[in-house]
C-alpha cells in the first residue's frame, strides 16, 4: 500500500493596476509563470485575459488607483489562475447585467472561460470577488 503524500502546490502572486493597458502584462506573467506547454498556455492566456479584463471593467478595482491580484497555483495535474478584485460595482437602478446578443462585441468572457477551462468558479466571501479557472497541465490529464 502506497502512503505517498500528494505533491505540494507551488503558488505565485502578482498585483496589477486595474487598467486595460495592464491586461497584456497580466497574461504574459501568467503564461511565463505557469510553465505550461503551448496548447495549455494558450488556454491560460485567453482565460487570464478575460478574467483580468472583467476586473478592469466590472469591479470596484477599476476606480482610480485600483488593482487586482493574480494568484497562480501549480498542482501536479493542473494550474489554477485566480483573479481577486475589490468586488462588483453597483449596477444602475433598475438595470441588471444581460447576456450578450449575437450582434454585441463583448459580454462573452465567462462563456469563453467556461469553454476553455477544465473547471472554474466564483467566490464572493472575501469582501471582494475571486474568480478562478483551472487548466490541465497535459491534454490527456484527467481525461
Secondary structure as GFF3:
##gff-version 3
##sequence-region A 1 143
A	DSSP	beta_strand	10	17	.	.	.	ID=ss1
A	DSSP	three_ten_helix	20	22	.	.	.	ID=ss2
A	DSSP	alpha_helix	23	34	.	.	.	ID=ss3
A	DSSP	alpha_helix	38	58	.	.	.	ID=ss4
A	DSSP	three_ten_helix	60	62	.	.	.	ID=ss5
A	DSSP	beta_strand	67	74	.	.	.	ID=ss6
A	DSSP	beta_strand	78	85	.	.	.	ID=ss7
A	DSSP	alpha_helix	109	116	.	.	.	ID=ss8
A	DSSP	beta_strand	119	123	.	.	.	ID=ss9
A	DSSP	beta_strand	129	136	.	.	.	ID=ss10
###
